[in-house]
Structure formats: structure tokens, C-alpha cells
């Protein structure tokens, strides 16, 4: 049984906060944090999700997640034609 944790700081999010606010599931977050997923050339299409680990506590800085999402955004044809 997982205990849902929350912090009271607008700059930081727990995995539960990230899942609730951005829709990135906890299992997907775990895979995105694993170093072994970024060892082959094929896996280097996007950067690992930025996080901080304090003991067993995983935290995400909101600004880092926003930048990470922007960096990993795949632009479609309609986006390219707008410029």
C-alpha cells in the first residue's frame, strides 16, 4: 500500500502531485528516472526526467518539469507551418 505524500511548497512536487497535475503516471515516472533507459542511442531521443532524491523521497522542481516538457515537445506539421 502506497502512502500519498504531498508537500506545501509551490516550487516542488511529489510523484503524486506530478501525476495529478501533469498526468504522468507513477510507473511512467519511475521508468523515466531510471538511468538504464538512457544508455542506448535509440533511447536518447529525450532527456531523463529531472528529479531530486532525498533519502527515499522523490521531488520534482516545477520549473524543471516545465522546461523538460518544452524540450521534449514534438512539433507536428501544423506547428511548423505557423512560424
C-alpha positions as CSV (number, residue, x, y, z in Angstrom):
1,X,0.0,0.0,0.0
2,X,1.4,3.4,-1.1
3,X,1.1,6.4,1.2
4,X,0.3,9.5,-0.8
5,X,2.6,12.3,0.2
6,X,2.2,16.0,-0.5
7,X,4.4,19.0,0.2
8,X,3.3,22.5,0.8
9,X,5.6,24.3,-1.5
10,X,4.6,25.7,-4.9
11,X,8.1,25.1,-6.3
12,X,8.3,21.4,-5.6
13,X,6.1,18.4,-6.4
14,X,5.9,14.8,-5.2
15,X,5.3,12.0,-7.7
16,X,1.6,12.1,-6.6
17,X,1.5,15.8,-7.3
18,X,3.1,15.3,-10.7
19,X,0.7,12.6,-11.6
20,X,-2.3,14.7,-10.6
21,X,-1.2,18.0,-12.2
22,X,0.5,16.7,-15.4
23,X,-1.0,13.2,-15.9
24,X,2.4,11.4,-15.8
25,X,1.6,8.1,-14.0
26,X,3.8,6.9,-11.1
27,X,5.1,3.9,-13.1
28,X,6.0,6.0,-16.0
29,X,7.8,8.5,-13.7
30,X,9.8,5.5,-12.4
31,X,10.8,4.4,-15.9
32,X,11.7,8.0,-16.9
33,X,14.0,8.3,-13.8
34,X,15.9,5.0,-14.5
35,X,19.4,5.6,-15.8
36,X,19.4,2.2,-17.7
37,X,16.7,3.6,-20.0
38,X,19.2,6.2,-21.4
39,X,22.2,4.0,-22.2
40,X,21.5,3.1,-25.8
41,X,21.5,5.6,-28.7
42,X,17.9,4.8,-29.5
43,X,16.8,5.8,-26.0
44,X,18.5,9.2,-26.2
45,X,15.6,10.7,-28.1
46,X,14.6,12.6,-25.0
47,X,16.3,13.7,-21.8
48,X,15.6,11.9,-18.5
49,X,13.0,13.5,-16.2
50,X,14.8,15.8,-13.8
51,X,14.3,14.9,-10.1
52,X,15.9,15.2,-6.7
53,X,16.1,12.3,-4.3
54,X,16.4,12.9,-0.5
55,X,16.6,9.6,1.2
56,X,13.5,7.8,-0.2
57,X,11.7,10.9,-1.1
58,X,11.5,11.9,-4.8
59,X,10.8,15.5,-5.6
60,X,10.4,17.4,-8.9
61,X,11.0,21.1,-9.3
62,X,8.0,22.6,-11.1
63,X,10.2,24.8,-13.3
64,X,12.4,21.9,-14.3
65,X,9.4,19.8,-15.3
66,X,8.0,22.6,-17.4
67,X,11.4,23.0,-19.2
68,X,11.7,19.3,-19.6
69,X,8.3,19.1,-21.2
70,X,9.1,22.0,-23.5
71,X,12.4,20.4,-24.5
72,X,10.8,17.1,-25.3
73,X,7.8,18.5,-27.2
74,X,7.5,17.1,-30.7
75,X,6.2,19.6,-33.1
76,X,3.8,18.5,-35.8
77,X,3.5,19.8,-39.3
78,X,0.8,22.4,-38.3
79,X,3.1,23.8,-35.6
80,X,6.0,24.2,-38.1
81,X,3.8,25.9,-40.7
82,X,2.7,28.6,-38.2
83,X,6.1,30.1,-38.0
